[in-house]
Amino acid sequence: MTQWVQQDARFVKWEVDEGIHAIFTTRQGGVSAPPFHSLNLSFNVKDSSTAVTENRYRAMGILGRTVGELVMAEQIHGRGVGWAEIADASRGAFSANDALPEWDGLLTRHSDIVLGMGFADCVPIFLAVPTRHIVGILHAGWRGTIKGVQVNAMALLREQGIEPKEIRVGIGPSIGPCCYEVDDAVATQFSKKLGSQSVLVPSRDGHYLLDLWEANREQLVRAGVLETNIDISRLCTACHEDRFFSYRRDQGRCGRMGGFICMSR
């Protein structure tokens, strides 16, 4: 049974058991004007920077944190993952210009910072290693999924002597297999990567419905993560227009939700 609270996509099991706070915001409760209404958290969509900053203050308020503690990455749909340190606090928080460059994944050992990423259909992957006081967040669209951003994160953790069985994974809301149609070119890449068409369902001539949740789950399991340690919210961003932005559904004219994770101090 999923441990994601459906109302606000808060991963309650980690919060109760481990003191790790992982949330995924909805589009509601902010100050942005259409088409970014209302809780848009991205500076990169031509929204008012004043509105985005206020929205980020509101999002951090859910965690009881400040925007100055937030660390954001550039997000280039790649596989780059790196460690965020105390000195990185506020990088990408008040402007996209100083976000940590070329990364689509962040890891940290520090409870005094909050890791964040923006999403509007791509898969948010929350990571926790409670035994080592480590958390992380990954941005996995179809390109990042194929390139192995999740496998790269596992490799970085292994370098620290962490066994995959210690790693907990939460896959948050994103576009689901009900709504995400791709063409032959993309489908072929997934077939080659996974060695099967287990994540693809034919929809119409030359097109398939793609299950990014399962594609990421399969690669995490192959990397050694226990299946019992992976939890998927199964909330589709495209299906729930009242709750989530969706790049695919809204044809690119929309805001971004935020995925955030931090440890209790």
Helices and strands as residue ranges (DSSP letters): E 4-5, E 10-11, H 12-18, E 20-24, H 49-63, G 67-69, E 70-72, E 81-83, G 86-88, G 96-98, E 105-108, E 114-119, E 123-129, G 130-132, E 134-140, H 142-147, H 149-159, G 164-166, E 168-171, E 181-183, H 184-194, E 200-204, E 207-210, H 212-222, G 227-229, E 230-232, E 257-263
